[in-house]
């Protein structure tokens, strides 16, 4: 199946909040003090760009974006559903192109991923991110997260 993406609208956030992958829900709860709907709404709100991933049959597979940390650093993020593997080929190709584009705007892209979010870690490696440190007690849950960075 082929996936595409488009700018996020508020209805997308509620659908995603109810259908998050288990690993993404765990990551969200460990890093944020808010319930999923509120955390996702805040993430979209602080992002310079937020996009919704749509499967070929019109279902929401995830939302991703980037927030400005400063003029040099952007913080990319993605929260997904179990539908992402069904659009794997187009997702990987599209996300790689998007990250290259964002790395032109932000010479440094960085954020954090839960140590147990194996699929996200594999994807981040595919995108060319490096893991710079393990923070043993990150976020409100004080759980282990990796810092990841991509430098242009």
C-alpha positions in Angstrom: 0.0 0.0 0.0 1.2 3.5 -0.7 1.1 6.3 1.9 1.2 10.0 1.5 1.2 13.0 3.9 -0.6 16.3 4.2 -0.8 19.1 6.7 -2.3 18.0 10.0 -5.8 19.1 11.0 -7.2 19.0 14.5 -9.4 15.9 13.8 -6.3 13.9 12.9 -4.9 14.4 16.4 -7.8 12.8 18.1 -7.8 9.8 15.8 -4.0 9.3 16.3 -4.4 9.7 20.1 -6.8 6.8 20.2 -4.7 4.5 17.9 -1.0 5.0 18.9 1.4 2.2 18.6 2.1 0.6 22.0 5.8 1.7 21.9 4.8 5.3 20.9 2.2 5.5 23.6 4.8 4.3 26.2 7.3 6.9 24.9 4.7 9.7 25.1 3.6 8.8 28.6 7.2 8.5 29.8 8.3 11.9 28.4 5.1 14.1 28.9 3.0 15.0 31.9 -0.1 15.1 29.7 -2.6 12.5 28.4 -2.0 11.5 24.7 -4.6 13.9 23.2 -3.2 16.9 25.0 0.4 15.9 24.4 -0.1 15.5 20.7 -2.1 18.7 20.5 0.7 20.6 22.2 3.4 18.9 19.9 1.5 19.9 16.8 0.9 23.4 18.2 4.6 24.1 18.9 5.8 22.7 15.6 6.7 24.8 12.7 5.4 22.1 10.5 3.1 19.1 11.3 1.9 16.5 8.8 -0.4 13.6 8.9 0.6 10.3 7.3 -2.3 8.8 5.3 -2.6 5.2 4.0 -3.8 4.5 0.5 -7.2 3.8 1.8 -7.4 7.1 3.7 -6.6 5.9 7.3 -4.3 7.9 9.6 -1.0 6.1 10.1 0.8 8.9 12.1 1.7 12.5 12.6 5.2 14.0 12.4 6.7 17.4 12.5 9.6 19.6 13.5 9.8 22.4 16.1 12.4 25.1 16.2 14.8 24.9 19.1 16.8 27.8 17.8 18.0 29.1 14.4 20.4 26.1 14.1 18.5 23.3 15.7 15.2 21.6 14.8 13.5 18.9 16.9 11.9 16.4 14.6 9.2 14.0 16.0 6.8 11.3 14.9 4.0 9.4 16.6 2.5 6.5 14.7 0.0 3.7 14.6 0.3 0.1 13.7 -0.5 1.0 10.1 2.9 2.4 9.3 4.4 -1.0 8.3 1.6 -1.4 5.7 3.0 1.7 3.9 6.7 0.9 4.7 8.3 1.6 1.3 6.6 4.9 0.7 7.0 5.9 4.3 10.7 5.3 4.3 11.3 7.1 1.0 9.1 10.0 2.0 10.5 10.4 5.5 14.1 10.3 4.2 13.4 13.1 1.7 11.6 15.1 4.4 14.5 14.8 6.8 17.0 15.8 4.1 14.9 18.9 3.4 14.6 19.8 7.1 18.3 19.3 7.6 18.8 22.0 4.9 16.8 24.4 7.0 18.2 23.2 10.4 21.9 22.2 10.3 21.2 20.2 13.4 18.2 17.9 14.0 17.9 16.4 17.4 15.5 14.9 19.8 15.0 11.9 22.1 13.6 8.4 21.7 12.7 5.8 24.3 15.3 3.1 24.7 12.7 0.4 24.1 11.2 1.9 20.9 13.1 -0.5 18.7 11.2 0.3 15.5 11.7 4.0 15.9 15.4 3.5 16.6 15.8 1.4 13.4 14.0 4.1 11.4 16.1 6.9 12.9 19.3 5.0 11.9 17.9 4.6 8.4 17.4 8.4 8.3 21.1 9.0 9.2 20.7 9.9 12.8 23.4 9.1 15.4 22.7 8.2 19.0 24.9 10.5 21.2 24.0 9.5 24.7 21.7 7.4 26.8 19.8 9.5 29.5 18.8 7.0 32.2 16.1 9.2 33.7 14.4 11.3 31.0 11.0 13.0 31.1 8.3 12.8 33.7 8.6 9.0 33.8 12.3 9.1 34.5 12.8 6.3 31.9 15.8 5.7 29.6 15.9 7.7 26.4 18.5 8.1 23.7 19.4 11.5 22.4 19.6 11.4 18.6 21.3 13.9 16.3 21.7 14.4 12.6 24.2 17.1 11.5 24.3 18.5 8.0 
